[in-house]
Amino acid sequence: MEAYECSYKILASDTDLYRRLRLSRLFTLLQEAAIAHTELLGAGKERTLDRGLLWVITRQQAEITRLPVYNETIRLTSLPGDMMHAFFPRYYRITDADGNELVNAAALWVLMDRNSRTMVAPETAGVTVHGAAPSWKALWPRAPKLPADGEPQTFRVPYSYLDLNGHMNNTRYFDLAEDLMPPALRAAAVRDIRMEYTGEAREGEDLTLRCSAANGEFLLSGEAEKRLFRLGLRYDAETE
């Protein structure tokens, strides 16, 4: 199987005040690459969304050598792995103009029924995506740690955070995390990102958030009646 490949020039609107690619934009690029490739492989909108099936992410992880910067042209490569029960692994790699690896990432996707909001087995849905081993070292997304007990705070999910699946898009959790973390961490170089989604955050829902920051690590979790997500970001002390 041929991997999906595309080039992308980092725009000013993609970056933060340090001219680096925002984390939310990074994961948007990965998400869109997965969607584009899945369409090419015959498991796109007509086979899923139009039949009431939604592609959702349950876990993702990225190892960062360096975040791309404003006006830099990058090369994004993506490839699906072999299906594992209800999970569709997807691998990603971003390189610079000289072929140096900047980002190595992976995500676990599943299918969800739009009406019941429950997972759907691939064989039941009749959706098959054949996978292959990537030419680079593949990650298997690991769950982050939970934050230490701290003062909880409330966050109400705004309409602008929703996607076509009707819930808070996976990329917006990174904007939320950066808004809540200590300013010194925003200036530091992120090296490892881990995210786990165990439920949906819907418009107008009040989430109870807990976060902690220590030793270059920022942890964030959110819950309503149950935990919906947890996120972990590990940073170097020095800026890039």
N, CA, C and O of each residue as an XYZ file, in Angstrom:
960
protein
N       0.826     -1.198      0.000
C       0.000      0.000      0.000
C       0.865      1.256      0.000
O       1.865      1.334      0.714
N       0.472      2.225     -0.802
C       1.186      3.486     -0.824
C       0.690      4.391      0.296
O      -0.510      4.480      0.555
N       1.621      5.053      0.951
C       1.258      5.995      1.997
C       0.676      7.265      1.373
O       0.943      7.578      0.213
N      -0.106      7.978      2.145
C      -0.617      9.286      1.737
C       0.457     10.324      2.024
O       1.031     10.333      3.113
N       0.734     11.192      1.070
C       1.752     12.217      1.261
C       1.250     13.555      0.747
O       0.543     13.625     -0.258
N       1.623     14.608      1.444
C       1.285     15.947      0.986
C       2.284     16.940      1.569
O       2.888     16.690      2.611
N       2.448     18.059      0.890
C       3.283     19.147      1.384
C       2.381     20.252      1.896
O       1.261     20.430      1.417
N       2.885     20.995      2.880
C       2.090     22.080      3.449
C       3.020     23.187      3.924
O       4.023     22.928      4.589
N       2.676     24.425      3.575
C       3.442     25.578      4.020
C       2.747     26.196      5.226
O       1.565     26.534      5.159
N       3.474     26.344      6.322
C       2.900     26.835      7.571
C       2.509     28.306      7.418
O       3.342     29.148      7.083
N       1.238     28.600      7.666
C       0.708     29.952      7.543
C       0.816     30.698      8.874
O       0.993     30.090      9.930
N       0.708     32.012      8.803
C       0.731     32.810     10.030
C      -0.408     32.409     10.961
O      -0.236     32.375     12.180
N      -1.568     32.106     10.390
C      -2.725     31.726     11.198
C      -2.572     30.354     11.851
O      -3.363     29.996     12.723
N      -1.567     29.584     11.442
C      -1.307     28.261     12.026
C      -0.456     28.343     13.289
O      -0.344     27.361     14.023
N       0.141     29.494     13.550
C       1.204     29.560     14.550
C       0.800     30.321     15.807
O      -0.204     31.032     15.847
N       1.642     30.132     16.844
C       1.472     30.876     18.086
C       2.400     32.084     18.091
O       3.011     32.394     17.068
N       2.518     32.773     19.229
C       3.344     33.987     19.261
C       4.830     33.676     19.158
O       5.639     34.586     18.977
N       5.207     32.386     19.273
C       6.606     31.979     19.113
C       6.887     31.505     17.680
O       7.949     30.950     17.399
N       5.925     31.729     16.780
C       6.021     31.375     15.359
C       6.032     29.869     15.116
O       6.382     29.411     14.028
N       5.651     29.113     16.124
C       5.611     27.656     15.990
C       4.188     27.197     15.682
O       3.214     27.852     16.052
N       4.092     26.069     15.004
C       2.794     25.477     14.704
C       2.043     25.204     16.005
O       2.556     24.532     16.901
N       0.833     25.727     16.098
C       0.003     25.465     17.278
C      -0.281     23.966     17.389
O      -0.386     23.269     16.379
N      -0.401     23.486     18.608
C      -0.691     22.067     18.798
C      -2.049     21.703     18.191
O      -2.195     20.635     17.595
N      -3.029     22.573     18.337
C      -4.338     22.279     17.749
C      -4.254     22.194     16.225
O      -4.937     21.370     15.617
N      -3.426     23.031     15.604
C      -3.262     22.981     14.156
C      -2.470     21.753     13.726
O      -2.745     21.169     12.677
N      -1.491     21.362     14.529
C      -0.746     20.138     14.241
C      -1.700     18.961     14.126
O      -1.655     18.208     13.154
N      -2.560     18.806     15.121
C      -3.453     17.650     15.103
C      -4.575     17.804     14.087
O      -5.151     16.807     13.652
N      -4.895     19.033     13.702
C      -5.831     19.235     12.596
C      -5.222     18.730     11.290
O      -5.902     18.066     10.507
N      -3.952     19.039     11.049
C      -3.287     18.557      9.840
C      -3.247     17.030      9.797
O      -3.467     16.429      8.745
N      -2.968     16.409     10.938
C      -2.950     14.950     10.989
C      -4.343     14.389     10.725
O      -4.499     13.429      9.970
N      -5.333     14.978     11.338
C      -6.709     14.526     11.168
C      -7.148     14.626      9.716
O      -7.748     13.694      9.181
N      -6.854     15.754      9.074
C      -7.279     15.938      7.689
C      -6.548     14.986      6.744
O      -7.119     14.540      5.749
N      -5.290     14.673      7.051
C      -4.558     13.701      6.234
C      -5.207     12.326      6.341
O      -5.349     11.618      5.343
N      -5.601     11.950      7.561
C      -6.262     10.655      7.749
C      -7.574     10.594      6.983
O      -7.879      9.584      6.347
N      -8.351     11.672      7.041
C      -9.637     11.705      6.338
C      -9.427     11.622      4.832
O     -10.128     10.877      4.147
N      -8.467     12.381      4.314
C      -8.209     12.375      2.874
C      -7.785     10.994      2.392
O      -8.230     10.529      1.343
N      -6.915     10.340      3.171
C      -6.441      9.017      2.757
C      -7.557      7.980      2.853
O      -7.679      7.107      1.994
N      -8.369      8.083      3.903
C      -9.475      7.135      4.067
C     -10.465      7.261      2.912
O     -11.033      6.265      2.464
N     -10.669      8.479      2.433
C     -11.512      8.671      1.245
C     -10.921      7.940      0.048
O     -11.638      7.264     -0.691
N      -9.612      8.079     -0.142
C      -8.946      7.423     -1.274
C      -9.015      5.905     -1.166
O      -9.028      5.203     -2.177
N      -9.060      5.404      0.063
C      -9.092      3.952      0.282
C     -10.506      3.378      0.266
O     -10.691      2.183      0.493
N     -11.502      4.217      0.000
C     -12.868      3.734     -0.160
C     -13.664      3.608      1.106
O     -14.685      2.920      1.118
N     -13.230      4.258      2.192
C     -13.977      4.191      3.453
C     -14.298      5.601      3.947
O     -14.270      5.876      5.147
N     -14.598      6.472      3.015
C     -14.849      7.863      3.359
C     -16.307      8.174      3.594
O     -17.064      7.339      4.087
N     -16.694      9.390      3.235
C     -18.003      9.953      3.572
C     -19.176      9.081      3.122
O     -20.118      8.876      3.888
N     -19.132      8.570      1.903
C     -20.261      7.791      1.389
C     -20.475      6.493      2.171
O     -21.607      6.039      2.339
N     -19.372      5.902      2.647
C     -19.466      4.642      3.371
C     -19.696      4.836      4.870
O     -20.088      3.900      5.566
N     -19.456      6.031      5.358
C     -19.533      6.250      6.804
C     -20.524      7.360      7.155
O     -21.651      7.069      7.557
N     -20.130      8.608      7.011
C     -20.952      9.732      7.456
C     -22.348      9.698      6.845
O     -23.335      9.915      7.548
N     -22.441      9.429      5.548
C     -23.748      9.410      4.881
C     -24.617      8.244      5.330
O     -25.821      8.239      5.075
N     -24.028      7.259      5.990
C     -24.773      6.106      6.509
C     -24.953      6.183      8.033
O     -25.368      5.212      8.666
N     -24.636      7.347      8.610
C     -24.829      7.506     10.043
C     -23.689      6.972     10.882
O     -23.864      6.711     12.072
N     -22.508      6.804     10.271
C     -21.339      6.330     10.995
C     -20.312      7.452     11.090
O     -20.046      8.142     10.106
N     -19.744      7.632     12.259
C     -18.800      8.710     12.507
C     -17.419      8.154     12.821
O     -17.287      7.209     13.599
N     -16.390      8.740     12.216
C     -15.016      8.426     12.587
C     -14.652      9.258     13.819
O     -14.777     10.482     13.792
N     -14.207      8.613     14.889
C     -13.783      9.345     16.089
C     -12.451      8.784     16.573
O     -12.115      7.628     16.313
N     -11.709      9.613     17.274
C     -10.402      9.228     17.812
C     -10.541      8.893     19.285
O     -11.206      9.614     20.030
N      -9.918      7.800     19.710
C      -9.948      7.432     21.127
C      -8.623      7.736     21.834
O      -8.608      8.070     23.019
N      -7.526      7.619     21.108
C      -6.215      7.950     21.674
C      -5.329      8.502     20.572
O      -5.479      8.147     19.403
N      -4.398      9.379     20.955
C      -3.359      9.808     20.035
C      -2.123     10.226     20.821
O      -2.196     10.642     21.978
N      -0.997     10.098     20.150
C       0.285     10.434     20.765
C       1.210     10.982     19.690
O       1.143     10.574     18.530
N       2.070     11.908     20.086
C       3.057     12.464     19.159
C       4.373     12.674     19.895
O       4.402     13.188     21.014
N       5.460     12.266     19.246
C       6.807     12.566     19.724
C       7.353     13.687     18.848
O       7.364     13.577     17.622
N       7.802     14.758     19.480
C       8.182     15.967     18.758
C       9.686     16.193     18.847
O      10.225     16.364     19.941
N      10.358     16.194     17.715
C      11.756     16.629     17.669
C      11.811     18.150     17.615
O      12.589     18.782     18.329
N      10.967     18.730     16.753
C      10.844     20.180     16.631
C       9.516     20.495     15.971
O       9.127     19.839     15.005
N       8.824     21.489     16.485
C       7.599     21.916     15.825
C       7.940     22.736     14.584
O       8.867     23.545     14.621
N       7.211     22.545     13.489
C       7.405     23.398     12.313
C       7.140     24.862     12.666
O       6.416     25.159     13.617
N       7.732     25.768     11.893
C       7.604     27.197     12.182
C       7.001     27.933     10.989
O       6.883     27.390      9.891
N       6.627     29.169     11.236
C       6.000     30.015     10.215
C       6.815     30.050      8.924
O       8.033     30.225      8.940
N       6.117     29.881      7.818
C       6.662     29.955      6.465
C       7.482     28.735      6.069
O       8.054     28.705      4.980
N       7.547     27.738      6.929
C       8.288     26.512      6.621
C       7.385     25.548      5.847
O       6.202     25.406      6.158
N       7.954     24.892      4.841
C       7.220     23.873      4.103
C       7.581     22.499      4.646
O       8.753     22.134      4.729
N       6.564     21.753      5.010
C       6.760     20.431      5.597
C       6.173     19.364      4.680
O       5.382     19.650      3.781
N       6.582     18.136      4.933
C       6.050     16.973      4.218
C       5.363     16.073      5.232
O       5.980     15.642      6.206
N       4.084     15.789      5.005
C       3.304     14.942      5.910
C       3.025     13.611      5.228
O       2.520     13.573      4.106
N       3.354     12.528      5.908
C       3.123     11.172      5.405
C       2.222     10.438      6.388
O       2.410     10.548      7.599
N       1.249      9.693      5.883
C       0.327      8.965      6.755
C      -0.008      7.606      6.158
O      -0.048      7.428      4.941
N      -0.246      6.657      7.050
C      -0.495      5.274      6.633
C      -1.363      4.592      7.682
O      -1.119      4.760      8.876
N      -2.377      3.822      7.266
C      -3.157      3.060      8.241
C      -2.434      1.773      8.622
O      -1.736      1.176      7.804
N      -2.609      1.355      9.871
C      -2.110      0.055     10.288
C      -3.204     -0.989     10.156
O      -4.331     -0.666      9.781
N      -2.883     -2.224     10.457
C      -3.884     -3.292     10.405
C      -4.940     -3.075     11.487
O      -4.613     -2.713     12.617
N      -6.203     -3.297     11.138
C      -7.284     -3.174     12.111
C      -7.061     -4.148     13.269
O      -6.637     -5.286     13.070
N      -7.352     -3.682     14.467
C      -7.225     -4.504     15.670
C      -8.550     -4.446     16.409
O      -8.830     -3.482     17.122
N      -9.375     -5.494     16.237
C     -10.715     -5.545     16.809
C     -11.530     -4.361     16.261
O     -11.818     -4.320     15.065
N     -11.903     -3.400     17.119
C     -12.688     -2.253     16.657
C     -11.819     -1.047     16.345
O     -12.333      0.001     15.954
N     -10.507     -1.181     16.514
C      -9.618     -0.038     16.354
C      -8.979      0.010     14.964
O      -8.590     -1.009     14.393
N      -8.890      1.226     14.450
C      -8.211      1.492     13.190
C      -6.975      2.336     13.504
O      -7.100      3.553     13.643
N      -5.782      1.735     13.621
C      -4.582      2.537     13.884
C      -4.225      3.378     12.665
O      -4.455      2.975     11.525
N      -3.666      4.541     12.922
C      -3.221      5.413     11.853
C      -1.902      6.051     12.287
O      -1.792      6.589     13.388
N      -0.895      5.981     11.396
C       0.450      6.483     11.694
C       0.740      7.728     10.858
O       0.275      7.866      9.726
N       1.524      8.629     11.450
C       1.848      9.889     10.789
C       3.329     10.223     10.987
O       3.946      9.851     11.985
N       3.869     10.932     10.008
C       5.238     11.424     10.122
C       5.335     12.764      9.393
O       4.843     12.913      8.275
N       5.973     13.726     10.038
C       6.208     15.029      9.424
C       7.710     15.246      9.333
O       8.432     15.051     10.311
N       8.182     15.650      8.154
C       9.603     15.922      7.936
C       9.771     17.338      7.390
O       8.829     17.945      6.880
N      11.003     17.847      7.512
C      11.293     19.177      6.966
C      11.768     19.060      5.520
O      11.745     17.974      4.940
N      12.193     20.165      4.949
C      12.590     20.190      3.539
C      13.784     19.304      3.246
O      13.980     18.886      2.104
N      14.592     19.007      4.271
C      15.766     18.152      4.098
C      15.492     16.695      4.467
O      16.407     15.871      4.458
N      14.241     16.375      4.790
C      13.880     15.008      5.128
C      14.093     14.647      6.582
O      13.965     13.480      6.951
N      14.415     15.624      7.418
C      14.611     15.356      8.838
C      13.259     15.216      9.543
O      12.344     16.006      9.311
N      13.145     14.214     10.396
C      11.888     13.985     11.089
C      11.635     15.062     12.141
O      12.485     15.335     12.989
N      10.458     15.664     12.069
C      10.035     16.653     13.053
C       9.025     16.070     14.036
O       9.091     16.326     15.238
N       8.081     15.277     13.503
C       6.995     14.730     14.314
C       6.751     13.278     13.924
O       6.668     12.944     12.742
N       6.639     12.421     14.937
C       6.230     11.034     14.754
C       4.978     10.833     15.601
O       5.018     11.028     16.816
N       3.863     10.444     14.974
C       2.597     10.413     15.695
C       1.769      9.200     15.294
O       2.027      8.552     14.280
N       0.774      8.915     16.113
C      -0.152      7.822     15.820
C      -1.476      8.099     16.518
O      -1.526      8.811     17.521
N      -2.539      7.532     15.980
C      -3.869      7.680     16.566
C      -4.629      6.369     16.423
O      -4.368      5.579     15.516
N      -5.568      6.150     17.328
C      -6.492      5.023     17.248
C      -7.876      5.578     16.947
O      -8.442      6.340     17.732
N      -8.410      5.183     15.795
C      -9.736      5.619     15.376
C     -10.736      4.475     15.567
O     -10.368      3.302     15.505
N     -11.988      4.826     15.798
C     -13.078      3.851     15.843
C     -14.269      4.433     15.091
O     -14.307      5.627     14.792
N     -15.233      3.579     14.792
C     -16.491      4.003     14.203
C     -17.554      4.104     15.289
O     -17.637      3.251     16.173
N     -18.368      5.160     15.213
C     -19.434      5.368     16.195
C     -20.752      5.596     15.468
O     -20.801      6.283     14.448
N     -21.820      5.011     16.006
C     -23.150      5.224     15.454
C     -23.639      6.624     15.829
O     -23.618      6.996     17.002
N     -24.078      7.400     14.834
C     -24.470      8.786     15.075
C     -25.659      8.908     16.024
O     -25.739      9.862     16.798
N     -26.567      7.962     15.970
C     -27.775      8.055     16.796
C     -27.583      7.478     18.190
O     -27.946      8.122     19.175
N     -27.020      6.280     18.294
C     -26.857      5.645     19.603
C     -25.621      6.132     20.340
O     -25.510      5.940     21.550
N     -24.671      6.772     19.617
C     -23.392      7.265     20.176
C     -22.600      6.124     20.801
O     -21.923      6.320     21.811
N     -22.677      4.945     20.216
C     -21.913      3.792     20.668
C     -20.997      3.312     19.554
O     -21.244      3.572     18.376
N     -19.925      2.602     19.942
C     -18.994      2.068     18.964
C     -19.649      1.016     18.096
O     -20.521      0.270     18.543
N     -19.213      0.968     16.843
C     -19.735      0.005     15.883
C     -18.587     -0.891     15.426
O     -17.519     -0.398     15.062
N     -18.802     -2.191     15.444
C     -17.781     -3.126     14.975
C     -17.605     -2.977     13.466
O     -18.590     -2.858     12.736
N     -16.355     -2.984     12.992
C     -16.118     -2.816     11.548
C     -16.865     -3.831     10.696
O     -17.387     -3.485      9.636
N     -16.922     -5.099     11.156
C     -17.598     -6.120     10.351
C     -19.099     -5.858     10.261
O     -19.730     -6.179      9.253
N     -19.673     -5.270     11.325
C     -21.089     -4.918     11.296
C     -21.345     -3.772     10.329
O     -22.340     -3.762      9.604
N     -20.437     -2.812     10.331
C     -20.586     -1.646      9.462
C     -20.188     -1.931      8.023
O     -20.546     -1.176      7.120
N     -19.449     -3.015      7.801
C     -18.969     -3.311      6.467
C     -17.887     -2.359      6.000
O     -17.741     -2.104      4.805
N     -17.127     -1.833      6.956
C     -16.045     -0.894      6.644
C     -14.713     -1.573      6.918
O     -14.437     -1.985      8.044
N     -13.901     -1.686      5.895
C     -12.590     -2.316      6.027
C     -11.520     -1.371      5.497
O     -11.651     -0.803      4.412
N     -10.453     -1.214      6.289
C      -9.296     -0.450      5.856
C      -8.075     -1.340      6.025
O      -7.683     -1.649      7.150
N      -7.481     -1.746      4.936
C      -6.301     -2.594      5.000
C      -5.085     -1.758      5.370
O      -4.905     -0.644      4.879
N      -4.261     -2.309      6.236
C      -3.128     -1.553      6.729
C      -1.798     -2.089      6.255
O      -1.718     -3.119      5.585
N      -0.756     -1.364      6.619
C       0.612     -1.755      6.293
C       1.533     -1.167      7.352
O       1.163     -0.235      8.066
N       2.729     -1.718      7.445
C       3.716     -1.218      8.399
C       4.401      0.010      7.817
O       4.836     -0.025      6.666
N       4.508      1.093      8.579
C       5.194      2.277      8.065
C       6.690      2.049      7.952
O       7.235      1.143      8.583
N       7.352      2.865      7.153
C       8.801      2.747      6.969
C       9.574      3.383      8.117
O      10.792      3.227      8.207
N       8.874      4.101      8.997
C       9.500      4.702     10.168
C       9.056      3.952     11.419
O       8.167      3.102     11.351
N       9.659      4.256     12.545
C       9.312      3.600     13.808
C       7.898      3.993     14.221
O       7.628      5.167     14.476
N       6.998      3.018     14.287
C       5.599      3.304     14.583
C       5.366      3.429     16.086
O       5.929      2.673     16.877
N       4.537      4.385     16.467
C       4.106      4.521     17.854
C       2.813      3.751     18.068
O       2.025      3.570     17.140
N       2.602      3.300     19.300
C       1.285      2.812     19.707
C       0.814      3.743     20.812
O       1.408      3.755     21.891
N      -0.243      4.529     20.577
C      -0.617      5.576     21.530
C      -0.851      5.056     22.943
O      -1.597      4.101     23.159
N      -0.202      5.700     23.887
C      -0.333      5.354     25.302
C      -1.147      6.422     26.021
O      -1.104      7.598     25.660
N      -1.885      6.001     27.036
C      -2.701      6.947     27.796
C      -1.819      7.794     28.705
O      -0.846      7.280     29.257
N      -2.127      9.057     28.873
C      -1.368      9.909     29.794
C      -1.748      9.622     31.241
O      -2.741      8.950     31.520
N      -0.947     10.140     32.142
C      -1.261     10.057     33.563
C      -2.389     11.026     33.892
O      -2.672     11.948     33.128
N      -3.025     10.808     35.029
C      -4.017     11.755     35.510
C      -3.328     12.847     36.318
O      -2.306     12.589     36.954
N      -3.869     14.061     36.304
C      -3.246     15.128     37.085
C      -3.363     14.875     38.574
O      -4.267     14.179     39.036
N      -2.427     15.455     39.319
C      -2.515     15.403     40.767
C      -3.757     16.160     41.210
O      -4.230     17.061     40.518
N      -4.283     15.781     42.381
C      -5.474     16.465     42.881
C      -5.204     17.952     43.052
O      -4.244     18.348     43.712
N      -6.046     18.757     42.459
C      -5.907     20.203     42.561
C      -7.278     20.839     42.620
O      -8.297     20.148     42.617
N      -7.297     22.162     42.672
C      -8.564     22.883     42.732
C      -9.305     22.720     41.408
O      -8.791     23.146     40.374
N     -10.496     22.119     41.404
C     -11.231     21.939     40.150
C     -11.769     23.261     39.631
O     -12.010     24.190     40.401
N     -11.954     23.336     38.335
C     -12.573     24.506     37.720
C     -13.553     24.038     36.669
O     -13.468     22.907     36.191
N     -14.480     24.902     36.310
C     -15.548     24.546     35.389
C     -15.314     25.170     34.019
O     -14.910     26.327     33.907
N     -15.572     24.390     32.991
C     -15.466     24.858     31.609
C     -16.735     24.468     30.885
O     -17.137     23.304     30.902
N     -17.371     25.446     30.244
C     -18.584     25.189     29.458
C     -18.223     25.112     27.986
O     -17.621     26.039     27.445
N     -18.578     24.030     27.342
C     -18.209     23.797     25.943
C     -18.954     24.778     25.036
O     -20.185     24.771     25.009
N     -18.227     25.627     24.288
C     -18.894     26.580     23.396
C     -19.214     25.959     22.038
O     -18.633     24.945     21.651
N     -20.140     26.580     21.331
C     -20.523     26.110     20.003
C     -19.322     26.055     19.070
O     -19.211     25.133     18.261
N     -18.422     27.027     19.169
C     -17.291     27.122     18.243
C     -16.318     25.959     18.373
O     -15.476     25.767     17.496
N     -16.412     25.185     19.435
C     -15.518     24.049     19.635
C     -16.064     22.761     19.020
O     -15.370     21.744     19.020
N     -17.280     22.781     18.501
C     -17.911     21.570     17.981
C     -17.451     21.278     16.558
O     -17.041     22.177     15.824
N     -17.529     19.993     16.182
C     -17.223     19.588     14.813
C     -18.442     18.909     14.202
O     -19.517     18.904     14.803
N     -18.283     18.339     13.014
C     -19.432     17.747     12.327
C     -19.953     16.484     13.004
O     -21.028     15.991     12.659
N     -19.195     15.956     13.970
C     -19.683     14.818     14.755
C     -20.599     15.261     15.888
O     -21.203     14.425     16.560
N     -20.706     16.574     16.105
C     -21.601     17.074     17.135
C     -21.016     17.123     18.527
O     -21.753     17.261     19.504
N     -19.688     17.013     18.638
C     -19.041     17.112     19.951
C     -17.777     17.967     19.840
O     -17.356     18.337     18.744
N     -17.190     18.268     20.978
C     -15.965     19.063     20.993
C     -14.886     18.340     20.210
O     -14.551     17.193     20.505
N     -14.349     19.015     19.215
C     -13.351     18.389     18.357
C     -12.087     18.067     19.129
O     -11.701     18.800     20.040
N     -11.444     16.965     18.761
C     -10.254     16.508     19.504
C      -9.143     17.551     19.530
O      -8.369     17.600     20.486
N      -9.054     18.376     18.507
C      -7.957     19.344     18.452
C      -8.147     20.494     19.439
O      -7.165     21.105     19.859
N      -9.395     20.803     19.820
C      -9.643     21.955     20.679
C      -9.203     21.716     22.127
O      -9.040     22.669     22.889
N      -9.013     20.461     22.504
C      -8.516     20.178     23.845
C      -7.103     20.732     24.036
O      -6.706     21.064     25.153
N      -6.357     20.827     22.952
C      -4.998     21.367     23.054
C      -5.020     22.884     23.248
O      -4.179     23.428     23.964
N      -5.977     23.571     22.615
C      -6.151     24.997     22.881
C      -6.517     25.214     24.345
O      -5.984     26.106     25.005
N      -7.425     24.392     24.838
C      -7.840     24.498     26.236
C      -6.659     24.284     27.172
O      -6.491     25.025     28.141
N      -5.845     23.280     26.889
C      -4.685     22.992     27.737
C      -3.709     24.159     27.745
O      -3.208     24.539     28.804
N      -3.433     24.734     26.574
C      -2.477     25.840     26.516
C      -3.009     27.093     27.215
O      -2.232     27.883     27.751
N      -4.328     27.275     27.211
C      -4.907     28.403     27.933
C      -4.746     28.249     29.442
O      -4.647     29.241     30.164
N      -4.721     27.004     29.917
C      -4.702     26.749     31.358
C      -3.302     26.573     31.935
O      -3.121     26.728     33.143
N      -2.317     26.256     31.117
C      -0.991     25.936     31.631
C      -0.211     27.179     32.035
O      -0.544     28.280     31.595
N       0.823     27.028     32.867
C       1.678     28.162     33.217
C       2.338     28.747     31.976
O       2.745     27.996     31.089
N       2.455     30.075     31.892
C       3.041     30.716     30.704
C       4.427     30.195     30.344
O       4.765     30.122     29.163
N       5.236     29.832     31.336
C       6.588     29.357     31.048
C       6.570     28.083     30.206
O       7.472     27.868     29.396
N       5.574     27.252     30.384
C       5.503     26.017     29.599
C       5.166     26.316     28.142
O       5.646     25.630     27.240
N       4.349     27.329     27.909
C       4.001     27.671     26.525
C       5.235     28.059     25.723
O       5.290     27.837     24.513
N       6.221     28.637     26.395
C       7.441     29.060     25.709
C       8.433     27.921     25.527
O       9.362     28.030     24.726
N       8.245     26.829     26.261
C       9.190     25.714     26.224
C       8.928     24.818     25.013
O       7.919     24.960     24.322
N       9.850     23.905     24.776
C       9.751     22.988     23.635
C       8.996     21.726     24.049
O       9.443     21.001     24.939
N       7.868     21.462     23.416
C       7.100     20.264     23.726
C       7.766     19.055     23.063
O       8.212     19.133     21.918
N       7.826     17.951     23.788
C       8.500     16.750     23.278
C       7.576     15.541     23.155
O       7.768     14.703     22.273
N       6.593     15.445     24.017
C       5.713     14.272     23.986
C       4.293     14.721     24.301
O       4.064     15.483     25.240
N       3.338     14.236     23.500
C       1.935     14.596     23.650
C       1.123     13.312     23.692
O       1.259     12.451     22.822
N       0.274     13.190     24.715
C      -0.580     12.008     24.823
C      -1.998     12.445     25.158
O      -2.211     13.327     25.990
N      -2.968     11.812     24.492
C      -4.360     12.198     24.675
C      -5.239     10.963     24.649
O      -5.058     10.080     23.811
N      -6.197     10.902     25.575
C      -7.174      9.822     25.586
C      -8.566     10.419     25.726
O      -8.808     11.261     26.591
N      -9.484      9.974     24.863
C     -10.869     10.420     24.890
C     -11.742      9.224     25.285
O     -11.734      8.194     24.611
N     -12.483      9.365     26.361
C     -13.334      8.269     26.833
C     -14.811      8.638     26.816
O     -15.656      7.838     27.217
N     -15.121      9.831     26.361
C     -16.507     10.270     26.261
C     -16.578     11.529     25.420
O     -15.552     12.068     25.005
N     -17.787     11.992     25.171
C     -18.011     13.166     24.330
C     -18.341     14.386     25.173
O     -19.097     14.298     26.141
N     -17.771     15.525     24.800
C     -18.134     16.802     25.403
C     -19.068     17.515     24.422
O     -18.679     17.794     23.288
N     -20.276     17.804     24.847
C     -21.300     18.369     23.967
C     -21.506     19.860     24.235
O     -21.113     20.375     25.282
N     -22.122     20.537     23.285
C     -22.325     21.974     23.402
C     -23.082     22.337     24.679
O     -24.102     21.729     25.003
N     -22.566     23.339     25.399
C     -23.219     23.821     26.603
C     -22.992     22.977     27.830
O     -23.453     23.332     28.915
N     -22.286     21.856     27.686
C     -22.035     20.973     28.827
C     -20.960     21.576     29.724
O     -19.957     22.106     29.244
N     -21.182     21.488     31.022
C     -20.195     21.967     31.989
C     -19.271     20.829     32.383
O     -19.714     19.816     32.925
N     -17.987     20.999     32.107
C     -16.985     20.004     32.461
C     -16.243     20.461     33.709
O     -15.947     21.644     33.877
N     -15.954     19.515     34.568
C     -15.095     19.781     35.712
C     -13.668     19.431     35.312
O     -13.362     18.281     35.000
N     -12.805     20.432     35.326
C     -11.421     20.258     34.894
C     -10.494     20.190     36.087
O     -10.684     20.878     37.090
N      -9.476     19.338     35.955
C      -8.391     19.286     36.930
C      -7.076     19.286     36.169
O      -6.936     18.584     35.168
N      -6.114     20.068     36.635
C      -4.827     20.121     35.959
C      -3.707     20.244     36.981
O      -3.914     20.676     38.115
N      -2.516     19.853     36.546
C      -1.333     19.991     37.384
C      -0.127     20.188     36.486
O      -0.090     19.694     35.359
N       0.866     20.920     36.997
C       2.097     21.171     36.257
C       3.272     20.995     37.202
O       3.345     21.639     38.248
N       4.203     20.105     36.818
C       5.387     19.858     37.637
C       6.439     19.178     36.789
O       6.128     18.313     35.970
N       7.701     19.576     36.990
C       8.838     18.935     36.326
C       8.681     18.900     34.794
O       8.986     17.893     34.155
N       8.207     20.002     34.225
C       8.081     20.086     32.777
C       6.932     19.305     32.195
O       6.898     19.076     30.986
N       5.995     18.893     33.009
C       4.866     18.106     32.530
C       3.563     18.796     32.909
O       3.387     19.238     34.044
N       2.656     18.882     31.946
C       1.329     19.441     32.201
C       0.294     18.359     31.964
O       0.276     17.730     30.906
N      -0.573     18.140     32.952
C      -1.612     17.123     32.875
C      -2.964     17.778     33.054
O      -3.125     18.681     33.875
N      -3.934     17.322     32.282
C      -5.275     17.895     32.322
C      -6.295     16.785     32.127
O      -6.114     15.911     31.280
N      -7.362     16.820     32.907
C      -8.464     15.876     32.711
C      -9.776     16.615     32.869
O      -9.839     17.662     33.514
N     -10.824     16.064     32.275
C     -12.141     16.670     32.367
C     -13.212     15.611     32.511
O     -13.113     14.527     31.936
N     -14.230     15.931     33.276
C     -15.310     14.973     33.504
C     -16.642     15.702     33.578
O     -16.699     16.893     33.883
N     -17.706     14.972     33.296
C     -19.062     15.438     33.523
C     -19.648     14.451     34.528
O     -19.320     14.519     35.713
N     -20.501     13.541     34.084
C     -20.925     12.467     34.985
C     -19.842     11.401     35.089
O     -19.813     10.636     36.054
N     -18.958     11.348     34.107
C     -17.816     10.448     34.105
C     -16.653     11.179     33.464
O     -16.841     12.251     32.889
N     -15.442     10.613     33.553
C     -14.303     11.252     32.906
C     -14.454     11.160     31.399
O     -14.782     10.104     30.857
N     -14.210     12.287     30.724
C     -14.341     12.363     29.277
C     -13.002     12.370     28.559
O     -12.901     11.903     27.424
N     -11.968     12.900     29.218
C     -10.671     12.954     28.558
C      -9.567     13.132     29.586
O      -9.803     13.554     30.718
N      -8.360     12.799     29.160
C      -7.155     13.156     29.898
C      -6.047     13.423     28.889
O      -5.967     12.781     27.841
N      -5.200     14.376     29.227
C      -4.179     14.859     28.310
C      -2.878     15.056     29.067
O      -2.876     15.515     30.209
N      -1.770     14.706     28.421
C      -0.458     14.911     29.015
C       0.506     15.521     28.019
O       0.623     15.044     26.890
N       1.201     16.577     28.430
C       2.190     17.252     27.599
C       3.502     17.307     28.370
O       3.533     17.743     29.520
N       4.593     16.863     27.731
C       5.908     16.928     28.370
C       6.780     17.918     27.607
O       6.870     17.866     26.380
N       7.420     18.819     28.346
C       8.201     19.901     27.771
C       9.661     19.847     28.222
O       9.967     19.369     29.314
N      10.560     20.345     27.363
C      11.930     20.645     27.768
C      11.929     22.000     28.472
O      11.042     22.829     28.271
N      12.945     22.194     29.297
C      13.023     23.461     30.031
C      13.341     24.620     29.089
O      12.874     25.739     29.300
N      14.141     24.352     28.044
C      14.569     25.427     27.139
C      13.578     25.565     25.984
O      12.933     24.600     25.575
N      13.478     26.789     25.474
C      12.665     27.031     24.298
C      13.372     26.538     23.058
O      14.588     26.344     23.059
N      12.607     26.335     21.998
C      13.182     25.870     20.735
C      13.823     27.040     20.000
O      14.367     26.862     18.910
